[in-house]
Amino acid sequence: MRPISAPAPAARFRRMRRTPALRALTQQHRLGIGDLIWPLFVRDGTGLREPVPSMPGVDRLSIDLIVAAAEEAAQLGIPAICLFPYTDPALKTAGCEEAWNPDNLANRAIRAIKAAVPDVAVMTDVALDPYNAHGHDGLVRDGVILNDETIAALVRMSLVQAEAGADILGPSDMMDGRIGAMRAALEGAGHKDVAILSYAAKYASAFYGPFRDAVGATGALKGDKLTYQMHPGNSDEALRLVERDLREGADMVMVKPGMPYLDICRRVKDTFGAPTYAYQVSGEYAMIQAAAGHGWIDGDRAMMESLLGFKRAGCDGILTYFAPRAARLLAQG
């Protein structure tokens, strides 16, 4: 489609910017509460709210407070939350066995949420880094991150999460072939209705630092993740990865991080037309919060502008720590 407009002065673009009503009539993209997924960090204990220093306004919550947050999400109209566990370091091993313990922290939180707020969709993280003594998303042998052995572990992890009641599994590991293995295992175990939102284009990014603080992985991580996460300079590779994951059975795909990769979001949506999401990651959140905290930007306006940018780039939804705050502003109209 080629845009057509008359020459000036017959065409005056400011005519349709003159009043709020005219601007509303011509606004192309809109952000809604239903576009938001709220990531939450869960920790052991009762009645515990533990601030994450590098993410102002974000806390690690004990399961009872996670349930309260899920209830808040339901009241605000946020359709889904995503759980990330802060695992006791004593439970982290080289074999990551806690990842598929049916009674681990994440699975107990899933069951508690679904019992209290069944209509809120629960998304999980499928990766080994919260349970790994090495801090990596996969099993490690002699400094090498193992692909196929990691997939077997992720399948076990996926099955116990599905059994606990997860609605959406979010494999964030970037191992080759994990979507097909997970989908086959879920079908075979009778979990045919459990959705997979694949972290299909996940970059080896500097923007994840505060998240690793939040889940306690910073100190454990040995080396980097460049052998399994994408290089920031690549874009065509993202399309190949998305196509592969869709062919293997992913229901939805994600680009991570979000704001530095809006071009990837646009290419993915235009190419495949599949449900496409972005993760406004911890570093993106922390930058906006830090600048707003110093009075350098209007925090609410910057937050809403950044979220609208994801919609303009073709995203069907956004994982964002701003979810409840944005939902309240959207509810005000």
Secondary structure by P-SEA (a helix, b strand, c coil): cbbbbbcccccccccccccaaaaaaccccccccccbbbbbbbbccccbbbbcccccccccccaaaaaaaaaaaaaacccbbbbbbbccccccccccccccccccaaaaaaaaaaaccccbbbbbbccccccccccccccccccccccaaaaaaaaaaaaaaaaacccbbbbcccccaaaaaaaaaaaaaccccccccccccccccccaaaaaaaaccccccccccccccccccccaaaaaaaaaaaaacccbbbbccccccaaaaaaaaaccccbbbbbccaaaaaaaaaaaaacccaaaaaaaaaaaaaaaaccccccccaaaaaaaaaaac
